[in-house]
Amino acid sequence: MSPRAGQAGHPARTLAFVESPVQLLNVLEWAHLHGLRDGAGPTHRTATPPTATPPTATPPTATDPTATPRTAPGAADRSGPAEPPGPAGAQLTGGTSTGSSAAAGPSAGFSAASGPAGGPAGGPSADAELTVVVLSPTDPMTRGQLRRMADLARDEGHRVRWEEARGGTTAPFHTIGGLAGPLRRADRIVMGDPFSRYVQLLLTITRARDLVVVDDGTATMEFVAQLARGERLVRWHRKGGRPGPRDLLFAPVSSSARRRLTPSDRRRVEVFSSMPVTEIPDGVTVTANDFAWTRARFGPPRITQSADLVGTSLVETGVVDGDRYLEAVRNLAKAHGATRYFAHRRESTEKLHRLAVETGLEIVRPDLPLELIARRGPIGRTILSFPSTVVHTLPLALAGTGVRVAVCDIDPTWLTDTASPRAQGFLSGVTGTARDVHRLAAVSLA
């Protein structure tokens, strides 16, 4: 589809809704591919571009497990209101290091009313081609990464609107009410998570003829497959369970969103993805994301001789048993000489503390998506991962650098009793469809 198709007399008004740093990264990749910029140029403070400084900070000593982490480069100039430290990632446990002030709130560049600093809190102007709307989560680590990504988006000339969408009981009403006008005026909607109830609700308001779904990790594979089969939209790790009361209450909105995401003579749908898409729904345009913006903006990285290990939140989502996971990490790190563990933003502080103590790995909590961290460097010559999005994205972001990405399968015995019946098949599919990676057998546990 043409990214510039709009009503006669004005550029296409595009609203992009994101709830995670990776979603915002992929919106920037999509905008870069299509050449979208704010037609009026940047109207707010331009952030200092991230430097090539390593993503780790000076770790606190083992005798001071609550030491406050050093702020990452580029974060010290923010004058926005800070949030109180949260329990998940706001502070460090012994042996861990961080790349950001994770608990901080929206950066300078956002007013208290959630609009861009120096501008109104309302919708985009007629001159703006792309406005990114951050539906802010409550998790401190995710918020910290989103702050950094929002700076990069403004640096590229895009408008950013930060919504405290989950800031209390009345927050959804304020958010939806404030976005109703821009939604009705938008020619195109870009979204990172079609499974999000928030996004599904917003889709019922818009009249946009162009809908774009950018990668939200491996969930994109499941979304496309469900859309092709005409199934209800359910996250893969929840599939197989009985719908709860909230699911039943929200079912009409979810069904409406699925219909709107189905192409018709009045609506075009694009999927922008680096993931392997095999079941393509009729009428859906699939565009490849090769991380051209990331490669042009960062790197090439300095390569170390050691190995790095990428963490996963499969324990937190109830798919993998915590003890089994810790033992697998220990054995994998020992077998391949890994020295650093890049934590997923949703991994709990308690789990990471235990990993640091029992494996001796240096725990790194990145302040940006791993694709950007790896591209900035330094990064290990070998990157070890369990089945996750990065086994598809890192080979693209690190193309031509000589870094090897290796993926370790999840053994069925590691799964919890409550894991979805589809979990093993889905995770095997994530591994089996990865390109340009070295496949490792599941590590043996004692």
N, C-alpha and C positions, 0 to 999 in steps of 0.2 A: 504494500500500500504506500501511497505517497505520504511522507511525513508532513508535507506542507499543504495538504488538502484542507481548506477551510472555506468559510463563507466568503463571498466576493467582497473585497474591500478591507479585509484584515487578515493577518497571518493566523494560522490555525492555533487556537487556544488549547494548550495541552496541560492537563493536570495529572501529576504522577503521585500516587499514594504509596508510601513505604512505611514499614514497621520494623525493619531490621537494617543493619549496615550493608549486608550483602545485597539486599533489594535495591538500596540506593546506589551501590556500586554498579549494578547492572542497568539501572536507569541511565547513569552517566555513560555507560558503554553504548546503550541504545541511542542516546542523544548524539554521541560522537559519530556513530555510524551514519546517522541521518543529517548531521550538520546542524543540529538545533542549537540555538543560542538565544539569549534574551536580546531582542532586537534593539532595545534602548541601551544596551551595555550594562555592566554592573552598577547597581544603584546603592549598594551598601558596602561596608568595609570589606576589603579583600584580605583574606587570611594569608598568613605567611605559609608558603608551600612547605609541606613536611620535608625535613632534611633526610639525609641518608643515615642518620643516627640509628644505631641498633634499637630494636623495639623493647629492650629490657632496661630496667632501671637498676640502681644499686640495691641489691636485696638486703632486707633487714637481717640482723644477726639472729642466730638460733635462740639467743637468750631474750630477744625482744620480738616475739611473734606478732605483736600488734603495731609494729612501727609503721608510720605513715609512708606510703610509697612516694618517690620523687615524681613530680609531674613530667609528662612526656614533652618532648620538644614541640613547640608551637601551641601548647595549651596554656602557658603562663600569661598570655596577653589577653585572655578572655575576662571580660568584666561583667559577665552575666551572673545572675544569682546562683549561688552554689546550693546544692541539696545536702541534707544531712547524710552522713555515710550510711550505706545500707549494709545488710548482712552478707550479700552475695557479691564478693569481689571488691567491696569498698576498701577493705584493708587486707593486708597480707598475712598468711600464716608462715611459720618457719620454713625456709628453703625456697620460697616463691619470690618471683620478681614480676614487675608489671610494666606496661607501656603507656599507661594513662592514669589520669585521675578519674577513676571509673565512676565514682558516685556523683560527679558534677552534673549539673542540669544543663539546659540549653545555653549555648555560648552567646557571647555578645553578638549582636546581629539579630536578636529576637527581642521584641518588647514584651512587657508583661501580658499584653493582650494577644500574644502569640503571632503577631504579624512581624514582618522584617523590620529591624530597627531603621529608623529614618523614613519609614513608609507606613501606610495604613495597615490595619490588621485585616482588611477585607481581601477580596479575591484579586487575581492578577489583572494588570492593566491590559488594554487592547494590544499593546506593543509586545507583550511578553509571549514568547513562543512556548516556554516550558516553565511551569511553576511546580516545584516539588513540595508536597504536603507530607510532613512527618507526623504520623499518628503515633505519638511517643508512647512506648511501653513504660513499665514501672521498674524493670530490672536495671540496676545501676550500671552493670557492664555494657549492656546493650545501649543504654542512653549515652554512655561515654563514647562508644564507637560511633554512634549516630551523630554526635556533636562534631567529631572530626570529619566525618563524611559530608556533613552539611557545609562545613567550611570549604571542602574541596568543590562541592557543587556551586557555591557562590563564587569560588575562584574561577570556575568555568563560565561564569556570566549568567547562571540561572538564579531565579528567585527561589527562596526557601521559606516555607511557612511552617512553623512548629506548633503543633496542636497538642495540648495536654489532654489527650483523648481519654485517658484513664485516670484522671486526677480527682476522682471522687464520684459520688452517686449522680450528680447532675452534669458531669463532664461530657458524657455522650450527647446529651441534648444540646449543650452549648456548641460542641464541635459540629454536629450534623446541621444545626441551625445556621451556624456561621458559614458552612460550606455549601448550603443549598443553592445560593445564587451562582457562585462559580461553577458548580456542577451542572446547572442548567445551561450556562453559557458555553461550556467547554465543547470543543469539536472532537477532542480525543481524550481518552482516559487511559493512563498507563498504571498498571498495578503490579505489585510484587508478590501478593499472596491471595489468589482467588479463593482459598479456603477460609480466609479471615471473615468472621461474621461482620466486623466493622466494614470491610470493603464490600461485602455482599449487600449490606444495607445501603451503602452509598451508591451502588450500582442501580438501585431502584429509583434514584432521583434523577440521574443523568439522562440526557437525550443524545449524547455523543454517538456519532455513527462509526467511529473508529475506537476499538478496544485493543489494547496491547497488554500481554502478560509477559513480564520479564522473569528471569530465573529467580526462584526462591529455593535454590538447592535441589536436592533429589525429589522434593515434592512436585516439581514441575513435570517430571516423568509421570507421576501418578495422576496429576490433573489432566494432562492430555489424554491419557488412556481412559480415564473415567468419562471425559467429555466425548470421546470417540464411541464409547459403549453406551452412552446415554444414562450413565449411573448418577446417583446423587453424589455430591462432592463431599468426600470424607478423607481425612488425613490417613496415610497408609498405616501408621502405628496404632490407629484407633479402629481400623476396619475389622469387621468380624464381631465386634461387641454390639450389644443392644443399645439403641438410641436412648439417651436419658431424657428427663423432662424438658431440659433446655433445648435439646436437639429437636424434640417434637414441637416445641413452641416456635422455634426458629425455622422449621421446615418450609413454610410458605416463602420466606425471604430467600432461603437457599435455593429453592426450586426456581424462583424468579431470576436469581443471579445466573443459574445454569442456562436458562433460556436466553438471557441477554448475552451470554458468552458463546452462544451458538450462532455461527454466521448465517446471514440471511441477505435478501436483496436490499435491505435497509441498513445492514450493519456488517462491518468488516472486522475480522478478528485476526490478530497477529500474535504468534508466540516467538519471543526472542530468547534463545536458549543455547547454552553450550553443552547441554545434556543430550544424550542420544534419544531421539523421538522416533519411535517406530510406528505407533498407531496414530496416524494423523487424521483428525476429524475432517469430514468433507467441508471444503471452503476455507479452512484455516491456513493462513500463511505462516510458514516456519522460517525464521531468519536465524542464521548461525551467529553466535556471539564468540568471537575469537580473541577477546580481551585486547583489542587494538589500542583502546584508550590507555589501559593500564601499561602496556608495553611502551607506548609513546611518552607517557607522563613520568615513569619511574624506571630506574635501573640503567644499565644492567647491574645485577647485584655482585657483591664480593662473595665468592664461594669458599666455604671452609672445608676441611678434610673430614669432619665428623658427620654424624647423622642426626637429624632432627625427627621428633615424633609428634604427630598431630593428634590431639585429643578429640573425643566425641562425647556427645551428651546422651548416648544411648542408655546409660545408667539412669540419668535424670528422667528420661521419658518412659522408664519402666520396661525397656526391651531387654537389656543385658544385666545380669547379676553383678553387683558391685564388687564382691570378692573375686569372682572369676575375671572381671575386667582388670583389677589391680594386678593379679597374677599374670595375666596376658601381657600387660604393659611391661612388667618387670622382666619377663622372659624375652620379649621382643627387643627391649632396649639392650639387654645383655648380649643377645645374639648378634646385633648389628652395631653395637658401639654407640648408641644414641646418648647424647648428653643433655639435650633440651627437650622439653615437652610443651608444645604450644597449645594452651588450653582453649577449649570451645567457650564462647561467651556465656553459655548456660550451665557450665559445669559448676558444681557447688564448691564453696571454699573448703568445706570439711573434707570432701573427696580429694581435692588438690593438695591439701595439707598432708593427708595420709599418703598420697602418691610421692610427695617430696620426701617424706620421712622414710618410707619403706623401699623406695627405688633409688634414691640419691639423685634423681633427675632435677635439673633446674626448671622450675615451672615458670613459663612466660605467659602473661595475660596480655595479648596484643591490644593495641589501641585502635587498630584498623583491621579490616578483613584480611585474612591470611594471604590472599593473592597479592595485595599491596605490600604487606610486610615482607613476603618472600622476594618480591620484585625489587624492593629497596635494599634488602640484604642487611647484614650478612646472613647467609642461609647455608645449611649443610649440603654437602654434595649428594647425599641421599635423604629423601623425605619419606618417612614411614607413616602409613595411615591405615585406619580401619575403613570399612566401606562408608563413604560420605561424599559430599559434593566435591571436595578438593581433589579427589582422584580423577575428576573430569576437568576441573578448572586449572589446577596448578600446571599440568603439562602445557596448556595454552599460554598462561601468563609467563611461564619460564622457558618458552620455546627458544632454542638457540643458545641457552646458557650452559648446557651440559649437566644440569641437575637431573637426577634420576628419582622418579616417584614410584614407590613400591607400596602395594596394598595387601593387607593381611585379612584373610577371610574371617568371618565370625563363625566359630564352631557352634553347632546347634545346642550343645550342652551348656553354652554360656547364657542361653536365653532364660528369662524368668518364666514362671508358671502362668503369669498374667499377660505375657507378650501376645500380640495379635497373631492369629494363625498364618497371616500373610508375611510375617516379619522375615523369616528365613529366606523365602523366595524373593522378596523385595531386595534384601541386602545382597543376596547372591547376584541378582540382576544388576545392581549398582556396580559391583565389582566386575562382573563378566562383560559389561558393555563399555568399560573404561578403555580409552585408547592411549597408546604411548605410555603405559605403565607396566611395571614388573609385578607379576602376581606371586604372592607368597602364600604358602599353605598356612592354615590356622596353626598358631603355636601350640605346642603340647603343654598341658598343665599337669602339675604333679598330682 
